[in-house]
């Protein structure tokens, strides 16, 4: 297991986005761009893959300590910080519980059940306005 794997697993376990990781690294005065972070999280066979060095991982871990625990002067509760991260992650609008069904032997995936699925109609964003002699009245 290399530094990239550790970095990926921490990102997933703590549900951190790239911009949050950049902020965590800035807590220890380590500047890195989102593009450089993306190179760490790519597959090893990708042409833009970059090996995560010890310095980057060390600074991330030190920044993570400050992010979760706070400083001596301003301590934080780590559970509250993690709960904020979970709340900040966008939830999927589709139901998470999938009915158990037969799996395809070739792919090992469950075949889609409802091919005629139609998403719910969303209400229009624009308000209806009625114009009377140049004066608008909301209906």
C-alpha positions as CSV (number, residue, x, y, z in Angstrom):
1,X,0.0,0.0,0.0
2,X,1.5,3.3,-1.0
3,X,0.8,6.9,0.0
4,X,-1.8,7.4,-2.8
5,X,-3.8,4.5,-1.5
6,X,-3.7,5.9,2.1
7,X,-4.7,9.3,0.8
8,X,-7.6,7.9,-1.2
9,X,-8.9,5.8,1.7
10,X,-8.8,8.8,4.1
11,X,-10.7,11.0,1.6
12,X,-13.4,8.4,1.2
13,X,-13.6,7.5,4.9
14,X,-13.9,11.1,6.0
15,X,-16.1,12.1,3.0
16,X,-13.8,15.0,2.0
17,X,-14.1,16.9,-1.3
18,X,-11.0,18.3,-3.1
19,X,-11.7,21.8,-2.0
20,X,-11.8,20.7,1.6
21,X,-8.5,18.9,1.3
22,X,-7.0,22.0,-0.1
23,X,-8.3,24.0,2.9
24,X,-6.9,21.3,5.3
25,X,-3.5,21.5,3.6
26,X,-3.6,25.3,3.9
27,X,-4.0,25.0,7.7
28,X,-0.3,23.9,7.8
29,X,0.8,26.4,5.2
30,X,1.1,23.8,2.4
31,X,-0.3,25.1,-0.9
32,X,-1.5,22.6,-3.5
33,X,-4.0,23.0,-6.4
34,X,-7.1,20.8,-7.1
35,X,-5.4,19.6,-10.3
36,X,-2.4,18.3,-8.4
37,X,-4.8,16.6,-6.0
38,X,-6.6,15.0,-8.9
39,X,-3.3,13.5,-10.1
40,X,-2.9,11.7,-6.8
41,X,-6.4,10.1,-7.0
42,X,-6.0,8.8,-10.5
43,X,-5.3,5.1,-11.5
44,X,-1.7,4.2,-11.7
45,X,-1.9,3.5,-15.4
46,X,-3.4,6.9,-16.2
47,X,-0.9,9.2,-18.1
48,X,-1.5,12.1,-15.5
49,X,-1.0,9.9,-12.4
50,X,1.4,11.3,-9.9
51,X,3.0,9.6,-6.9
52,X,2.0,11.1,-3.6
53,X,5.2,12.0,-1.7
54,X,5.8,11.6,2.0
55,X,5.8,15.4,2.5
56,X,2.3,15.8,1.0
57,X,0.8,13.0,3.1
58,X,2.6,14.2,6.2
59,X,1.3,17.7,5.8
60,X,-2.3,16.4,5.1
61,X,-2.2,14.3,8.3
62,X,-1.0,17.3,10.3
63,X,-3.6,19.5,8.8
64,X,-6.3,16.9,9.4
65,X,-5.4,16.9,13.1
66,X,-5.9,20.6,13.2
67,X,-9.1,20.4,11.1
68,X,-10.7,17.8,13.3
69,X,-9.4,18.6,16.8
70,X,-8.7,22.3,16.4
71,X,-5.9,24.1,18.2
72,X,-5.1,24.4,22.0
73,X,-6.7,27.8,22.0
74,X,-9.7,26.8,20.0
75,X,-10.5,23.1,20.5
76,X,-13.2,21.4,18.4
77,X,-15.2,18.2,18.7
78,X,-14.1,15.8,15.9
79,X,-17.5,14.1,15.8
80,X,-19.2,17.5,15.0
81,X,-16.7,18.2,12.2
82,X,-17.2,14.8,10.6
83,X,-21.0,15.3,10.9
84,X,-20.7,18.6,9.1
85,X,-18.7,16.9,6.3
86,X,-21.4,14.2,6.0
87,X,-24.2,16.9,5.8
88,X,-22.2,18.8,3.2
89,X,-22.0,15.8,0.9
90,X,-24.8,15.9,-1.7
91,X,-27.2,13.0,-1.2
92,X,-28.5,11.0,-4.1
93,X,-32.1,11.6,-4.9
94,X,-32.8,8.0,-5.9
95,X,-33.6,5.6,-3.1
96,X,-30.6,3.8,-1.7
97,X,-32.3,0.5,-0.8
98,X,-32.5,-1.6,-4.0
99,X,-34.7,-4.6,-4.1
100,X,-32.8,-7.9,-4.2
101,X,-33.1,-9.4,-7.7
102,X,-31.4,-11.9,-9.9
103,X,-27.9,-11.0,-11.0
104,X,-26.6,-11.5,-14.4
105,X,-24.1,-14.3,-14.5
106,X,-21.9,-12.6,-17.1
107,X,-21.5,-9.3,-15.4
108,X,-22.5,-10.0,-11.8
109,X,-24.7,-6.9,-11.9
110,X,-28.5,-6.7,-11.3
111,X,-30.3,-6.0,-14.5
112,X,-32.4,-2.8,-14.6
113,X,-36.1,-3.6,-13.7
114,X,-38.0,-0.5,-15.0
115,X,-37.1,0.5,-18.5
116,X,-40.1,2.9,-18.7
117,X,-39.0,5.0,-15.7
118,X,-40.0,8.6,-16.0
119,X,-38.6,11.2,-13.5
120,X,-41.1,13.3,-11.6
121,X,-42.0,16.6,-13.2
122,X,-40.3,19.5,-11.4
123,X,-42.2,22.7,-10.7
124,X,-41.2,25.6,-12.9
125,X,-38.8,28.0,-11.5
126,X,-40.4,31.0,-13.1
127,X,-43.4,32.7,-11.4
128,X,-46.6,33.2,-13.4
129,X,-47.1,36.9,-13.8
130,X,-50.3,38.5,-15.2
131,X,-49.8,41.9,-16.9
132,X,-52.7,44.4,-16.7
133,X,-52.1,47.8,-18.5
134,X,-48.4,47.7,-17.9
135,X,-48.7,46.9,-14.2
136,X,-47.7,43.3,-13.2
137,X,-49.7,41.4,-10.7
138,X,-48.5,38.1,-9.3
139,X,-51.1,35.4,-9.4
